Amino acid sequence: MDASELTLYAQTDIGSFLNSIPNVEIGRNQRNVQLDFLRGVAVLMVVLHHTVIFRPQGWQAPLIRAGGAGVDLFFVLSGFLISGLLFSEYRRSGKIRFWRFTARRALKIYPAFYVLVLLTIVIRIGSNSHDAVPVLRAFLHDVFFVQSYFPGTYGHFWSLSVEEHFYILLPLTLYFMLRRSGPNEDDPFRFLPTLFVIVAIVELAARLLTTLWIPFTPMTHAMATHLRLDSLLSGVLLSYWSIFRGERFWRFISPRYPLILCFGVLLITPMLEISNHSSWIYTYGFTLNYLGFGAIMVGLLAFPLGSLPKTVQGFFRAIAYIGGFSYSIYLWHIPWMLVLWNYGVFRFRFIGVFFYMAGAIVVGIVTSKLVEIPVLRLRERLFAAQGQAAAARLATTTVRPA
């Protein structure tokens, strides 16, 4: 990744927010190391989790089992970062341009997504190995992003559907909060903590009732949008506190980050031991996961990475580098698995795992550079980053936001 591939952190509204966090680490490419590290961890967890599809679990079963929670980590990060963009714009300008947010999100998500989907449709129909009707039906589900309720082209698209619904509901929620607030109000979003508590209770109750009344399937119990939005909203709450209560929030977090990190790890440990088919995981487990990952995220943001030995810092930056391409890696890891499956690579147990894991990362990076990054450069020309510092940088460089 070169200097032309900068991310949103230093370039857009959220840049000043992240740079104001104590001990936040900005790498040489202006990426936030802690957040990219967590994105790298999340995508590696998911990729590892899906090895269960083609090989039996052994001694590493707890890690594979826990890998499914990588999606929970993605949800917390998405809520934190996306709301941070909107909150920071309001603090900077006193308003939020929702149309601009929607256009930038669309250029981030859709091009890479539809390249994969359309390529898959062409291959499936062209090979005559699939009936065109179910293939096109799945495509229709992708078009309307309802894969959290109806099967899409690939099973793992369900989480993209949940996030897409979140991208609609969050701006609407903030819009109505703005409409109800007075002119030039410093904090029109003060109802958010109360809203989070309400949503968290309602969604936990909904998960419990679903477990009691509906026969278990992953789609009905784990993937439905209405059962997962509290994970995203928890990230929004942390972002709100960071921006609108920043001094008090980080004054509390910074000296206690070791305890907060340990507390977060403690909350997510049950996923290592409890079966993914347990009703506990699909009810209370989701709640503990987003609370734990939220604690880990803010604790890591307050953690002084520069105090670590160089070798440990190198490990963090290597995972962070992978995290910079997490979206494309997530998109392509299942198609890559199917390619290896069709060529019989998984008959060789350990070689198959290596080619799957390493190949998913390489394919994700390559497709990101071929599709995602060029579109994001176009996005910066169409919807330039805001702020005087960003404008000065944009005059001399092409930007790749996250």
C-alpha positions as CSV (number, residue, x, y, z in Angstrom):
1,M,0.0,0.0,0.0
2,D,1.6,3.3,-1.1
3,A,1.1,6.9,-0.1
4,S,-1.7,7.4,-2.7
5,E,-3.9,4.9,-0.8
6,L,-4.7,7.0,2.2
7,T,-7.8,6.2,4.2
8,L,-10.7,8.3,5.6
9,Y,-9.1,8.7,9.0
10,A,-6.9,11.7,8.2
11,Q,-8.9,12.9,5.2
12,T,-12.5,13.3,6.3
13,D,-14.7,14.5,9.1
14,I,-13.7,11.6,11.4
15,G,-10.0,12.4,11.1
16,S,-10.0,15.1,13.8
17,F,-12.0,12.7,16.0
18,L,-9.6,9.8,15.8
19,N,-6.5,12.0,16.1
20,S,-7.9,13.4,19.3
21,I,-8.1,10.0,21.0
22,P,-5.2,9.6,23.5
23,N,-2.5,7.2,22.2
24,V,-4.2,6.6,18.9
25,E,-1.7,5.3,16.4
26,I,-1.6,6.6,12.8
27,G,0.6,4.6,10.5
28,R,2.8,5.8,7.7
29,N,-0.1,5.5,5.3
30,Q,-2.3,7.6,7.6
31,R,-4.3,4.5,8.6
32,N,-5.4,4.1,12.2
33,V,-3.4,1.1,13.3
34,Q,-5.7,0.0,16.2
35,L,-8.9,0.0,14.2
36,D,-7.3,-1.6,11.1
37,F,-5.8,-4.3,13.5
38,L,-9.3,-5.0,14.8
39,R,-10.6,-5.2,11.2
40,G,-7.8,-7.6,10.3
41,V,-8.6,-9.7,13.4
42,A,-12.3,-9.7,12.5
43,V,-11.8,-10.9,8.9
44,L,-9.3,-13.5,9.9
45,M,-11.7,-14.8,12.5
46,V,-14.4,-15.2,9.8
47,V,-12.1,-16.8,7.3
48,L,-10.9,-19.3,9.9
49,H,-14.4,-20.0,11.1
50,H,-15.4,-21.1,7.6
51,T,-12.8,-23.8,7.5
52,V,-15.4,-25.9,9.3
53,I,-17.1,-26.2,5.9
54,F,-14.4,-28.4,4.4
55,R,-12.6,-30.0,7.3
56,P,-13.4,-31.6,10.7
57,Q,-12.5,-29.6,13.8
58,G,-9.6,-30.7,15.9
59,W,-7.6,-29.2,18.8
60,Q,-8.3,-25.8,17.2
61,A,-12.1,-26.2,17.5
62,P,-12.5,-23.4,20.1
63,L,-10.8,-20.9,17.8
64,I,-12.8,-22.0,14.8
65,R,-16.0,-21.9,16.8
66,A,-15.2,-18.4,18.1
67,G,-14.4,-17.2,14.6
68,G,-18.1,-16.6,13.8
69,A,-18.0,-13.7,16.3
70,G,-15.8,-11.9,13.8
71,V,-19.0,-10.5,12.3
72,D,-20.0,-9.1,15.7
73,L,-16.7,-7.3,15.8
74,F,-17.3,-6.0,12.3
75,F,-20.7,-4.7,13.4
76,V,-19.3,-2.8,16.4
77,L,-16.6,-1.3,14.2
78,S,-19.0,-0.3,11.5
79,G,-21.4,1.4,14.0
80,F,-18.4,3.3,15.6
81,L,-16.9,4.5,12.3
82,I,-20.0,5.3,10.3
83,S,-21.7,7.2,13.0
84,G,-18.4,8.9,13.7
85,L,-18.5,10.3,10.2
86,L,-21.9,11.8,10.7
87,F,-21.3,13.1,14.3
88,S,-18.0,14.7,13.3
89,E,-19.6,16.4,10.3
90,Y,-22.3,17.8,12.6
91,R,-19.7,19.0,15.2
92,R,-17.7,20.7,12.4
93,S,-20.5,22.3,10.4
94,G,-23.7,22.1,12.5
95,K,-25.4,19.9,9.9
96,I,-25.3,16.5,8.3
97,R,-25.5,16.1,4.5
98,F,-27.2,12.8,4.4
99,W,-27.3,12.6,0.6
100,R,-23.5,12.9,0.5
101,F,-23.1,10.2,3.1
102,T,-25.4,7.9,1.1
103,A,-23.5,8.5,-2.2
104,R,-20.1,7.9,-0.5
105,R,-21.4,4.7,1.1
106,A,-22.8,3.5,-2.2
107,L,-19.5,3.9,-4.0
108,K,-17.7,2.1,-1.1
109,I,-20.0,-0.9,-1.0
110,Y,-21.7,-1.5,-4.3
111,P,-19.0,-1.7,-7.0
112,A,-16.9,-4.4,-5.5
113,F,-20.0,-6.3,-4.4
114,Y,-21.7,-6.3,-7.8
115,V,-18.6,-7.2,-9.6
116,L,-18.4,-10.4,-7.6
117,V,-22.2,-11.0,-7.9
118,L,-22.4,-10.5,-11.7
119,L,-19.3,-12.5,-12.3
120,T,-20.7,-15.4,-10.3
121,I,-24.0,-15.2,-12.2
122,V,-22.3,-15.3,-15.6
123,I,-20.2,-18.3,-14.6
124,R,-23.1,-20.2,-13.0
125,I,-25.5,-19.7,-15.9
126,G,-22.8,-20.1,-18.5
127,S,-21.6,-23.4,-17.1
128,N,-25.2,-24.9,-17.4
129,S,-24.6,-26.4,-14.0
130,H,-27.2,-24.2,-12.4
131,D,-30.8,-23.5,-13.2
132,A,-31.1,-19.8,-14.1
133,V,-34.3,-19.2,-12.0
134,P,-32.8,-19.7,-8.5
135,V,-29.6,-17.9,-9.6
136,L,-31.6,-14.9,-10.7
137,R,-33.8,-15.1,-7.6
138,A,-30.7,-14.9,-5.4
139,F,-29.5,-12.0,-7.5
140,L,-32.8,-10.2,-6.8
141,H,-32.3,-10.7,-3.1
142,D,-28.8,-9.1,-3.5
143,V,-30.2,-6.1,-5.4
144,F,-32.6,-5.3,-2.6
145,F,-30.1,-6.3,0.1
146,V,-32.5,-8.7,1.9
147,Q,-30.0,-11.5,2.3
148,S,-30.5,-11.5,6.0
149,Y,-34.0,-12.9,5.4
150,F,-33.7,-14.6,2.0
151,P,-30.7,-16.4,0.5
152,G,-28.4,-14.4,-1.7
153,T,-25.8,-15.4,-4.2
154,Y,-23.5,-16.4,-1.3
155,G,-24.5,-17.2,2.2
156,H,-22.1,-14.8,3.9
157,F,-23.8,-11.8,2.2
158,W,-26.3,-11.8,5.1
159,S,-24.0,-9.5,7.2
160,L,-23.8,-7.0,4.3
161,S,-27.6,-6.9,4.3
162,V,-27.7,-6.1,8.1
163,E,-25.1,-3.3,7.6
164,E,-27.0,-1.9,4.6
165,H,-30.2,-1.7,6.7
166,F,-28.2,0.0,9.4
167,Y,-26.9,2.6,6.8
168,I,-30.5,3.5,6.2
169,L,-31.9,3.4,9.7
170,L,-29.0,5.3,11.4
171,P,-29.2,8.5,9.1
172,L,-33.0,8.4,9.5
173,T,-32.8,8.2,13.2
174,L,-30.3,11.1,13.4
175,Y,-32.4,13.1,10.9
176,F,-35.4,12.9,13.1
177,M,-33.3,13.8,16.2
178,L,-32.1,16.9,14.3
179,R,-35.6,17.8,13.3
180,R,-36.7,17.7,17.0
181,S,-33.8,19.8,18.2
182,G,-33.5,23.5,18.4
183,P,-31.4,25.6,16.1
184,N,-27.6,25.4,16.6
185,E,-28.0,22.9,19.4
186,D,-24.7,21.5,20.6
187,D,-25.9,18.0,21.2
188,P,-29.2,17.0,19.4
189,F,-28.4,13.3,19.8
190,R,-28.5,13.1,23.6
191,F,-31.3,10.6,23.4
192,L,-28.9,8.0,21.9
193,P,-27.9,6.3,25.2
194,T,-31.5,5.8,26.2
195,L,-32.3,4.6,22.7
196,F,-29.5,2.1,22.9
197,V,-30.8,0.7,26.2
198,I,-34.3,0.4,24.7
199,V,-33.1,-1.3,21.5
200,A,-30.7,-3.6,23.5
201,I,-33.5,-4.8,25.7
202,V,-36.0,-5.2,22.9
203,E,-33.6,-7.1,20.7
204,L,-32.5,-9.5,23.5
205,A,-36.1,-10.2,24.2
206,A,-36.8,-10.8,20.5
207,R,-33.9,-13.2,20.3
208,L,-35.2,-15.1,23.4
209,L,-38.7,-15.3,22.0
210,T,-37.4,-16.4,18.6
211,T,-35.5,-19.2,20.3
212,L,-38.7,-20.3,22.2
213,W,-41.2,-20.1,19.4
214,I,-39.3,-20.8,16.1
215,P,-37.4,-23.9,15.1
216,F,-33.7,-23.2,14.8
217,T,-32.1,-22.2,11.5
218,P,-29.1,-19.8,11.2
219,M,-31.1,-17.4,9.1
220,T,-34.0,-17.1,11.6
221,H,-31.9,-17.0,14.7
222,A,-28.5,-15.4,13.8
223,M,-28.9,-13.5,10.6
224,A,-32.1,-11.5,10.7
225,T,-31.5,-7.8,10.8
226,H,-34.1,-7.2,13.5
227,L,-32.1,-9.4,15.9
228,R,-28.6,-7.9,15.2
229,L,-29.0,-4.1,15.1
230,D,-28.0,-3.7,18.8
231,S,-24.4,-4.7,17.9
232,L,-24.2,-1.9,15.5
233,L,-25.9,0.6,17.8
234,S,-23.4,-0.2,20.5
235,G,-20.7,1.1,18.2
236,V,-22.8,4.2,17.6
237,L,-23.1,4.8,21.3
238,L,-19.3,4.6,21.8
239,S,-18.8,7.0,18.9
240,Y,-21.3,9.4,20.4
241,W,-19.6,9.4,23.8
242,S,-16.2,9.8,22.1
243,I,-17.3,12.9,20.1
244,F,-19.9,14.6,22.3
245,R,-18.5,13.6,25.7
246,G,-15.0,13.1,24.5
247,E,-12.9,14.7,27.3
248,R,-14.8,12.9,30.1
249,F,-15.0,9.6,28.1
250,W,-11.3,9.3,27.3
251,R,-10.3,10.6,30.7
252,F,-12.1,7.6,32.1
253,I,-10.9,5.1,29.5
254,S,-7.2,6.1,29.2
255,P,-5.9,5.3,32.7
256,R,-8.0,2.1,32.9
257,Y,-7.4,0.6,29.4
258,P,-5.7,-2.6,30.8
259,L,-8.7,-3.4,32.9
260,I,-11.1,-2.5,30.1
261,L,-9.2,-4.7,27.7
262,C,-9.3,-7.6,30.2
263,F,-13.0,-7.0,30.8
264,G,-13.7,-7.1,27.1
265,V,-11.8,-10.4,26.7
266,L,-13.6,-11.9,29.6
267,L,-17.0,-11.1,28.1
268,I,-16.2,-12.8,24.8
269,T,-14.6,-15.9,26.2
270,P,-17.8,-18.0,26.4
271,M,-17.8,-18.2,22.6
272,L,-14.7,-20.3,22.8
273,E,-16.4,-23.0,24.8
274,I,-20.1,-22.9,23.9
275,S,-21.4,-24.6,20.8
276,N,-22.5,-22.4,17.9
277,H,-25.8,-24.4,17.9
278,S,-26.5,-23.5,21.5
279,S,-29.5,-21.2,22.0
280,W,-27.3,-19.3,24.6
281,I,-25.0,-18.1,21.8
282,Y,-27.9,-16.7,19.7
283,T,-29.4,-14.8,22.6
284,Y,-27.2,-13.7,25.5
285,G,-24.0,-14.5,23.6
286,F,-24.6,-11.8,20.9
287,T,-25.1,-9.3,23.7
288,L,-21.9,-10.3,25.5
289,N,-20.0,-10.3,22.2
290,Y,-20.8,-6.7,21.2
291,L,-20.2,-5.5,24.8
292,G,-16.9,-7.3,24.9
293,F,-15.7,-6.1,21.5
294,G,-16.8,-2.6,22.3
295,A,-14.7,-2.7,25.4
296,I,-11.7,-4.1,23.5
297,M,-12.0,-1.5,20.8
298,V,-12.0,1.5,23.1
299,G,-9.3,-0.1,25.3
300,L,-7.1,-0.7,22.3
301,L,-7.6,2.8,21.0
302,A,-6.3,4.1,24.3
303,F,-3.4,1.6,24.3
304,P,0.0,3.1,23.6
305,L,1.2,0.9,20.8
306,G,4.5,2.8,20.6
307,S,5.5,1.5,23.9
308,L,5.6,-2.1,22.6
309,P,8.7,-3.9,21.4
310,K,9.3,-3.3,17.6
311,T,8.6,-7.0,16.8
312,V,5.2,-6.8,18.5
313,Q,4.5,-3.5,16.8
314,G,5.4,-5.2,13.5
315,F,2.8,-8.0,14.2
316,F,0.1,-5.3,14.9
317,R,0.9,-3.5,11.7
318,A,0.9,-6.8,9.7
319,I,-2.6,-7.6,10.9
320,A,-3.6,-4.0,10.4
321,Y,-2.4,-4.2,6.7
322,I,-4.7,-7.1,6.2
323,G,-7.5,-5.1,7.9
324,G,-7.1,-2.4,5.3
325,F,-8.5,-4.8,2.7
326,S,-11.0,-6.5,5.0
327,Y,-14.0,-5.7,2.9
328,S,-12.7,-7.4,-0.3
329,I,-11.2,-10.3,1.7
330,Y,-14.6,-10.9,3.3
331,L,-16.4,-10.7,-0.1
332,W,-14.1,-13.1,-1.9
333,H,-13.1,-15.7,0.7
334,I,-16.1,-18.0,0.1
335,P,-15.8,-17.8,-3.7
336,W,-12.1,-18.6,-3.3
337,M,-13.0,-21.6,-1.1
338,L,-15.4,-22.9,-3.8
339,V,-12.6,-22.6,-6.5
340,L,-10.3,-24.7,-4.3
341,W,-13.1,-27.2,-3.6
342,N,-13.8,-27.7,-7.3
343,Y,-10.2,-28.4,-8.0
344,G,-10.0,-30.9,-5.1
345,V,-7.4,-29.0,-3.1
346,F,-9.1,-29.9,0.2
347,R,-8.3,-33.5,-0.2
348,F,-4.9,-32.5,1.1
349,R,-5.8,-31.5,4.6
350,F,-3.1,-29.0,5.8
351,I,-2.2,-27.8,2.3
352,G,-5.9,-27.1,1.6
353,V,-6.2,-25.0,4.8
354,F,-3.0,-23.0,3.9
355,F,-4.1,-22.3,0.3
356,Y,-7.5,-21.3,1.5
357,M,-6.3,-18.9,4.3
358,A,-3.4,-17.4,2.4
359,G,-5.3,-17.3,-0.9
360,A,-8.3,-15.5,0.6
361,I,-6.0,-12.7,1.8
362,V,-4.2,-12.5,-1.5
363,V,-7.3,-12.6,-3.6
364,G,-9.0,-10.0,-1.4
365,I,-6.0,-7.6,-1.7
366,V,-5.7,-8.1,-5.5
367,T,-9.5,-7.5,-6.1
368,S,-9.4,-4.5,-3.8
369,K,-6.6,-2.9,-5.8
370,L,-8.4,-3.8,-9.1
371,V,-11.9,-2.7,-8.1
372,E,-12.4,-1.1,-4.7
373,I,-9.5,1.3,-4.7
374,P,-10.0,2.8,-8.2
375,V,-13.7,3.4,-7.4
376,L,-12.7,5.1,-4.1
377,R,-10.3,7.4,-5.9
378,L,-13.2,8.3,-8.2
379,R,-15.3,8.9,-5.2
380,E,-12.8,11.4,-3.8
381,R,-13.0,13.3,-7.1
382,L,-16.8,13.3,-7.1
383,F,-17.3,13.9,-3.3
384,A,-14.1,15.5,-2.0
385,A,-13.1,15.0,1.6
386,Q,-14.1,17.8,3.9
387,G,-12.0,20.1,6.0
388,Q,-9.1,22.5,5.2
389,A,-6.4,20.0,5.9
390,A,-8.0,17.4,3.8
391,A,-8.5,19.9,1.0
392,A,-4.8,20.7,1.0
393,R,-3.8,17.1,0.8
394,L,-6.3,16.4,-1.9
395,A,-4.7,19.1,-4.0
396,T,-1.5,17.0,-4.2
397,T,-2.6,13.3,-3.8
398,T,-5.2,10.8,-4.7
399,V,-7.0,9.4,-1.7
400,R,-8.2,6.0,-0.9
401,P,-10.6,6.3,2.1
402,A,-12.0,3.3,3.9
